[in-house]
Every structure is written in C-alpha cells, then in structure tokens.
Amino acid sequence: MSVLDDLLADVAIESDRLRTTVASLDTSGWRTPTLAEGWDVATQIAHLAWTDEAAVAAARATNGDATGWETLVSRARENPARLADDEALAGAQVRPEDLLTRWDTARFALAEALRSAAGRIPWFGPSMSPASMATARFMETWAHGLDVTDALGIEPEITDRIRNVCHLGVRTRDFAYTARGLKSSTEEIRIELLAPSGVTWTYGSEGAAQRVSGPAYHFAQLVTQRIHRDDTELIVVGEDAEQWLEIAQAFAGPPGGGRPRAGASSARC
C-alpha cells in the first residue's frame, strides 16, 4: 500500500468509528450540545459532511472539474468567517438518517477523489498534496469525534492513529503564526511525544535548544484546540516553543478561539 492508501485507511477507520457512535442515537441524542458553542452532535456531523464534500470538490478541480470548488471559493470570499459555521448549522437541520447518508456519500467519494487528484489540491489555507489532504481529513474527523464523545460522556478510543494529527500539528507550525499575522521563529524545536502504544515519536534535531515533550494525545488535542495549554502534561523548554504551543493550529482558516481551561465552550474549527 502507498502512503496515501495507509492514510485513507486511517480516515475510513476513524470515520466508521464515529459513525457507529452516532448512528444509534435517538433524536435527543443528536441534539446533545457539544463544547463548541451553538453546535450539537448533528452540527458536528454536518460539518464533517460539508468539509468532506469541499475536499472532494477541491481534488476534482485538479482534473479540470473546477465548478464545485470555484463556487465554494466565491462563497468563502463573501463571508469567510461564517461559511463553515453556516453550512454546519444548516446541514444539521435534516433528519439524522439523511445526514448520515450525506456524510457517507461524501466520505466514500473522498478516497476516489484523492487517489485521482492530478497535483496539489487547493484549499482554504495553503494547497496540499493528496496525502496531506487525507491527513487533514483524519485530523478533522478525529477532532470533531472528540467533541461528540465528550458531549455524550463516552471515553474516546485513543490509538496510534493520532500520529497523523501530531504530524500535521508539527507541519503547520508556521501556518499558526501566519493565520495570526505574526512572524514565525526560525529556531528549530525538538519534539518528543509518547504515543499511546508506548513508543516515542520524534521531530527535529536532537540537539535543538527549544523542546516540547510529553503525551502525544495531549499534543494532538492542543494542536486541534481541544484542550487548554495549562491542562496538558506537555513539558516545554524555550520561549519560541512556548509561544508556538499557545497558538498552535493544525486546521485551515481563521485562528480558533482555543478551549478555555476546564473545557468551557469554545470556538469551532
């Protein structure tokens, strides 16, 4: 299997797991509020359906079928701060079974679209390779899945698949600064993360003065803004490393509001 195939397999497992979690909910379960202010469980799934559809449209644009993607870009320019929110809230108004059908259609089309993409894929942030887009789709599915399980009082499944999120979190270090109009530091950071399986994932030179270490799960939560910095067990050495973790953002779009300490309501991503 190729790297892309491996990533798409992880996306499929993660989305299947989340689908199983929500498929048995009754109407009140679908309307359970999540920590994202104004979003219930249905809104979280509607957001994933819409972003998967957007990723399919973007991938197809690389093969000349750009109509769907150009429409999305035009709408994003009209109201960049509200587009994702409006789409999620509107998409959540249908029957749960119809919402699941919509999401299934989008997520199944995603794999074919990414395998067929002819070059880098446009997006609301920097363009991405098909593999990077698959990683981003895993990150979104995993992060919003955390919102759902947290709202329902279900312990999330924590596996080494979160390496996809950690990898993206490291790769988007510069983007986190750009999204805020800040100049990023060129100082190298050594990152050592303890995986759920007990192995250690490392990034950067061993001799780098700036360092981040600790649980990979906490790092993945932090770069998706699902945990407050003070609620992690991450150990940081160096001002640049600390500043980065304060603004870390693995998702495209405007800066997220982060999550207040102790899990109060927060912005979406």
C-alpha positions, 0 to 999 in steps of 0.5 A, a space after each residue: 500500500 502507498 502512503 496515501 492508501 495507509 492514510 485513507 485507511 486511517 480516515 475510513 477507520 476513524 470515520 466508521 468509528 464515529 459513525 457507529 457512535 452516532 448512528 444509534 442515537 435517538 433524536 435527543 441524542 443528536 441534539 446533545 450540545 457539544 463544547 463548541 458553542 451553538 453546535 450539537 452532535 448533528 452540527 458536528 456531523 454536518 460539518 464533517 459532511 460539508 468539509 468532506 464534500 469541499 475536499 472532494 470538490 477541491 481534488 476534482 478541480 485538479 482534473 479540470 472539474 473546477 465548478 464545485 470548488 470555484 463556487 465554494 471559493 466565491 462563497 468563502 470570499 463573501 463571508 469567510 468567517 461564517 461559511 463553515 459555521 453556516 453550512 454546519 448549522 444548516 446541514 444539521 437541520 435534516 433528519 439524522 438518517 439523511 445526514 448520515 447518508 450525506 456524510 457517507 456519500 461524501 466520505 466514500 467519494 473522498 478516497 476516489 477523489 484523492 487517489 485521482 487528484 492530478 497535483 496539489 489540491 487547493 484549499 482554504 489555507 495553503 494547497 496540499 498534496 493528496 496525502 496531506 489532504 487525507 491527513 487533514 481529513 483524519 485530523 478533522 474527523 478525529 477532532 470533531 469525534 472528540 467533541 461528540 464523545 465528550 458531549 455524550 460522556 463516552 471515553 474516546 478510543 485513543 490509538 496510534 492513529 493520532 500520529 497523523 494529527 501530531 504530524 500535521 500539528 508539527 507541519 503547520 507550525 508556521 501556518 499558526 503564526 501566519 493565520 495570526 499575522 505574526 512572524 514565525 521563529 526560525 529556531 528549530 524545536 525538538 519534539 518528543 511525544 509518547 504515543 499511546 502504544 508506548 513508543 516515542 515519536 520524534 521531530 527535529 534535531 536532537 540537539 535543538 535548544 527549544 523542546 516540547 515533550 510529553 503525551 502525544 494525545 495531549 499534543 494532538 488535542 492542543 494542536 486541534 484546540 481541544 484542550 487548554 495549554 495549562 491542562 496538558 502534561 506537555 513539558 516545554 523548554 524555550 520561549 519560541 516553543 512556548 509561544 508556538 504551543 499557545 497558538 498552535 493550529 493544525 486546521 485551515 482558516 481563521 485562528 480558533 478561539 482555543 478551549 478555555 481551561 476546564 473545557 468551557 465552550 469554545 470556538 469551532 474549527 
